[in-house]
């Protein structure tokens, strides 16, 4: 039976009595702990639910905002190399014409998702670089709010 060499603590899950020494961990306990925690590629996090048993799902905090401006009629742009988890893309309310957004491939008229003035769309993507934009008109803008 494996032993706990370095105890992992969770502020939301107090262990009583506190772990001392090198307690042994059964396979059943390992499976139970694996079901109670999640891994976000940097730390383990306790999975929590509401009093009725519903899993709490929330958006990550905003990491940054990027604004793109069209360089002219019929121009394209691609997002910067920034790691993300989710993005919210909003077309400026003063835009004339559509801004087309595509993920993982070039955007063009009728290729991707069209955003009219003040419309928005939300995607889960790992990097802003996977976002491609096609601006129908000069002066069109989009704002990209991203999380990590």
C-alpha positions, -999 to 999 in steps of 0.1 A, spaced: 0 0 0 15 34 -10 23 60 17 18 98 16 52 113 15 42 150 10 7 158 23 -13 179 -1 -34 205 17 -66 221 6 -79 252 23 -115 242 15 -111 206 28 -97 205 64 -84 171 74 -92 161 110 -70 150 126 -42 166 107 -19 142 88 12 133 107 40 109 97 35 88 65 -1 75 65 -8 46 42 -33 52 13 -55 24 -1 -65 22 -38 -101 30 -28 -90 62 -11 -68 71 -41 -98 67 -64 -120 88 -41 -95 116 -39 -91 116 -77 -129 121 -80 -128 151 -56 -100 171 -72 -92 186 -106 -59 194 -122 -56 228 -141 -20 221 -153 -5 240 -124 -23 230 -92 -48 206 -78 -82 222 -71 -111 208 -50 -142 202 -70 -172 218 -53 -209 215 -56 -240 235 -44 -260 223 -14 -283 205 -39 -254 186 -54 -251 206 -86 -215 211 -98 -203 247 -96 -190 258 -130 -176 293 -133 -155 312 -158 -119 319 -152 -108 354 -143 -101 378 -172 -64 377 -181 -64 405 -207 -81 424 -235 -69 427 -271 -84 452 -296 -80 446 -334 -85 473 -360 -91 466 -397 -64 479 -420 -88 483 -449 -117 467 -468 -114 429 -471 -84 425 -448 -75 396 -425 -58 393 -392 -48 364 -368 -46 365 -330 -14 368 -312 4 339 -296 -12 341 -261 -23 311 -241 -60 312 -232 -89 291 -219 -119 311 -232 -124 342 -254 -153 366 -258 -151 384 -291 -173 415 -296 -177 436 -327 -176 473 -322 -210 490 -322 -199 515 -349 -188 488 -374 -201 489 -409 -202 454 -425 -195 421 -408 -164 408 -391 -160 370 -398 -143 349 -371 -129 314 -377 -111 290 -354 -81 271 -367 -85 282 -404 -86 314 -424 -117 335 -422 -135 350 -452 -170 360 -463 -192 330 -456 -163 312 -439 -165 314 -401 -189 331 -378 -203 365 -388 -204 393 -363 -225 423 -371 -220 456 -352 -222 451 -314 -227 413 -317 -205 389 -297 -195 352 -296 -178 331 -269 -153 303 -277 -131 279 -257 -97 280 -273 -61 273 -260 -44 302 -278 -54 334 -294 -33 324 -324 -60 300 -335 -84 329 -341 -87 343 -376 -106 374 -386 -118 388 -419 -129 425 -419 -153 435 -446 -149 472 -441 -120 495 -432 -121 509 -397 -139 479 -383 -129 468 -348 -132 438 -325 -124 435 -288 -112 401 -275 -115 394 -238 -96 363 -228 -91 342 -198 -64 318 -187 
